[in-house]
């Protein structure tokens, strides 16, 4: 496991906290889910890159 | 004349026979007491008491001679000089010496005044980094009252020192400090403020305060004075800012023209009112009456409470494989992983906002 710290402006953080409150989780969980989803959308791309290696 | 000195003794020389004239002077064959044979004129025989080796060996036996010369025996020389300066001090030649020695009737004993050998016999050779110390400051220099001590012991045995006694133990301030492993300035501060008994019994708490680690200790020790709260390493203000604010509130009402009832000590005020809450001030229920327990409350200020500072970074953990993938994407855009994640999140949030706007319209 590795740590990532994402620098964000206060407005974005406020929105993330609102979402977190609704989902009953922390804002870092929300950020994690967003990045996970982004990676899932690009699963094919990643697979291609791995096969090229 | 020449015949008169033949076969006679002059000093340690025995004049055996005539040698002949040399440099217009009559020379003689002479033999020293040790058996050394030399050729000397009459004047030289009278001037030089013995042969060179004999004179040298005699000098070695002479203690005073060695003591006077620095090269032959440095420590013995130092001992000799100690006696020299000791006698000179007691003569009171300068005003300072007169005041400290002659006027106080501090003298050197007759035995030591008589000879250096007596002094050496009584005191021995001066040890390295030591000086002569009078055990009782009010008595003079004599065998029973003198010793060789280091500078530290010497300093602890002066009239200037202030002695403190606790449980039959009398020590100077620096000795107390050394005993409890605390600095001299702190020792002086606490002893002058609270006395030796308080200092010894509360030494552990004092050490804690000195380290600036605890604030409760202040309250335990019942230190209501402002100086005690603030002075020592700022322990009070740095560890509990709200308590400091409470203190300031009390300080403000203390000098208020309306007057204060029953709060002569800060501890009483703290006990009755508690710590000052955030964004509150001390208000009187009845403005015409003085500040007292029944008449005061912590009232919230009308201004909007200060906003908490926005977070600047969000921290989370990912598996290394996922981070490797993210790094690959970040490299393509010439960005760091953190900045790349920031863009993903920002874009996602913007998308969400657009979606909301569209749906609402």
Contacts between the chains, C-beta under 8 A, distances in Angstrom:
chain1	res1	chain2	res2	distance
A	1	B	317	4.6
A	1	B	318	7.0
A	1	B	319	6.2
A	1	B	320	7.2
A	2	B	317	6.6
A	2	B	318	6.0
A	2	B	319	7.8
A	2	B	320	5.6
A	2	B	323	5.0
A	3	B	315	6.3
A	3	B	316	7.6
A	3	B	317	5.5
A	4	B	315	7.4
A	4	B	316	6.0
A	4	B	317	7.3
A	4	B	318	6.0
A	4	B	323	7.0
A	4	B	337	6.2
A	4	B	338	6.2
A	4	B	341	6.0
A	5	B	313	4.5
A	5	B	314	7.0
A	5	B	315	4.9
A	5	B	338	6.0
A	6	B	313	6.5
A	6	B	314	5.0
A	6	B	316	7.8
A	6	B	338	5.8
A	6	B	341	4.7
A	6	B	342	5.0
A	6	B	345	6.2
A	7	B	312	6.2
A	7	B	313	5.3
A	7	B	338	6.5
A	7	B	339	7.5
A	7	B	342	5.7
A	8	B	311	7.8
A	8	B	312	7.4
A	8	B	313	7.2
A	8	B	314	6.0
A	8	B	342	6.2
A	8	B	345	6.6
A	8	B	346	7.5
A	9	B	310	8.0
A	10	B	310	3.5
A	10	B	311	7.9
A	12	B	345	6.7
A	12	B	346	6.1
A	12	B	349	5.4
A	13	B	310	6.0
A	13	B	311	5.6
A	13	B	314	7.1
A	14	B	310	7.8
A	15	B	349	5.4
A	15	B	352	7.6
A	15	B	353	7.7
A	16	B	314	7.3
A	16	B	345	7.5
A	16	B	349	7.2
A	27	B	314	5.8
A	28	B	314	5.1
A	28	B	315	6.1
A	28	B	316	4.0
A	29	B	316	7.5
A	31	B	314	5.3
A	31	B	316	6.0
A	31	B	341	7.4
A	31	B	345	5.5
A	32	B	316	4.8
A	32	B	318	7.3
A	34	B	344	6.4
A	34	B	345	5.5
A	34	B	348	4.7
A	35	B	318	7.6
A	35	B	326	7.4
A	35	B	341	5.7
A	35	B	344	5.7
A	35	B	345	7.3
A	36	B	322	7.9
A	37	B	348	8.0
A	38	B	344	5.0
A	38	B	348	7.3
A	39	B	322	6.6
A	39	B	325	6.2
A	39	B	326	7.3
A	42	B	329	7.6
A	46	B	325	5.4
A	46	B	328	7.9
A	49	B	328	6.3
